[in-house]
């Protein structure tokens, strides 16, 4: 019971935190592109868009990103056995993330925020690019640590049977990390582009600042189309990597109980789960599972029953099959929504090419609702990744059931879980209200506002202050 509650608490904080991380990475990159365009052509609309979407970035960082700090405390509080076991490996990338990437991101975000009209334009532009780089580096270190849990590399076991890192290069060349990290970056760019597209579409539909928001809509589509295509491709290749190193995860994602060669892919099924090995599979596509899992037309996929027997022989008694229902549908939710987003973006590009984007009410309306899709895809992706590793907390080395803190009671976790859910719900509501409020405001003409405020301040003898 305690172990399950600790898992629920960590899942809650992780999923909530990852609602904000892709927004930060994606919006920081897009804001940097807008400011670069302003730096090169000095058109005022690019500056206004930079500051407009910069406001949304700042709201997201202020409310959401710091919630990830709670997870690091949870390692010591709820998962002390795990922390002692993997501390010599896991601590390194977490320290790099906190001491290097997070401080890089937060420091230069502050300089960018207060540096308007105070820093030289090139220096100020460099600040937002360093924010974007810091956000990407932060994700890199976290993904390196997580990928080690999925596929442990570059370590030796000491006399106490604990892993110790002896090859840091292996940590950052881990195939699971390389493909997984690229996938996260692409998913983040998709998230940022869809948010920018949704906001731009709302203003275009209201016929507000049409020419300016047409620029941001065009930028979002230019980023969205290649990134969603690449995300689908990289996700497929990540599945091939995981078939090699975590075959149980992929077999569960396909509800494949028996070994097959070649293997068909079911578009959806009725029934299924750990207690139902014969669901009704609807619309099977021949050979597609073989292609997705092995990059081979007639590739072999080992079934869950055979893998369960192999794992019992290797690791001892126990159930090594993850929740098949979650695996099966998480993969399809992620892939199917991504395909719909690709079709939406191609539709938008076609309208833009024909000069009809701002007049297409259906496209603009659907683009507004599409803002929820990246959050569904990202959550489904993490459920697929983390649920698929179960019952392991570190693949092949430690089971989740043996990793939690023995001194923490169920009552302790219930209380903290309730508090976290309540606080996160309040923060989430505040973030949603602020994001909607500021995304629906018109563009601020800062040049006029600044000149008025400076004139008023000089008349009153006011002391200049750092303002945004």
Number of C-alpha atoms within 10 A of each C-alpha: 8 19 21 13 18 24 16 14 21 19 17 16 20 17 17 20 20 18 20 24 23 27 28 27 28 26 27 29 23 25 27 21 18 23 24 21 16 20 17 8 9 12 11 15 20 23 20 21 21 21 22 18 23 22 19 25 22 18 19 22 19 12 15 22 19 14 19 17 12 14 18 11 11 16 18 15 17 27 22 18 17 21 20 14 18 18 17 15 24 22 13 15 21 19 13 16 21 15 12 15 23 19 16 21 22 16 15 21 23 14 17 23 18 16 20 16 9 12 14 11 16 10 13 22 20 17 24 26 23 23 28 25 18 25 26 25 20 25 20 24 24 19 22 25 20 20 25 22 22 24 19 21 22 18 18 13 11 9 7 7 10 16 21 17 18 15 13 14 10 16 25 21 14 18 18 25 24 17 20 24 21 18 23 23 20 26 29 27 28 30 30 28 29 30 27 28 27 24 24 29 28 20 22 24 19 13 13 16 14 15 13 18 25 19 15 24 25 19 17 23 23 16 18 26 20 14 21 21 16 16 22 19 14 19 23 20 19 21 24 20 19 22 19 13 17 19 21 27 27 31 28 24 23 25 28 24 21 14 16 16 14 17 24 19 20 19 13 16 16 9 13 16 17 13 10 12 16 14 13 12 15 12 12 15 12 15 17 20 28 22 20 22 26 21 15 14 17 18 19 17 25 20 20 26 17 13 19 18 15 13 17 13 10 10 11 10 11 11 12 21 20 23 21 28 18 17 26 24 19 23 21 20 18 23 19 13 16 22 15 13 22 19 13 19 24 16 15 24 18 13 16 17 11 9 11 12 22 22 13 16 15 10 18 24 15 14 24 21 14 19 19 14 19 26 21 16 22 22 19 21 23 18 19 25 21 19 20 25 25 21 20 21 19 21 19 17 15 16 17 18 14 14 21 23 19 13 10 16 15 14 11 14 19 15 10 12 19 12 12 16 15 12 12 19 13 12 15 17 12 14 20 13 12 16 18 13 11 16 21 14 11 12 18 13 13 14 10 10 11 14 11 12 11 14 12 12 14 12 9 9 9 10 7 9 8 9 9 12
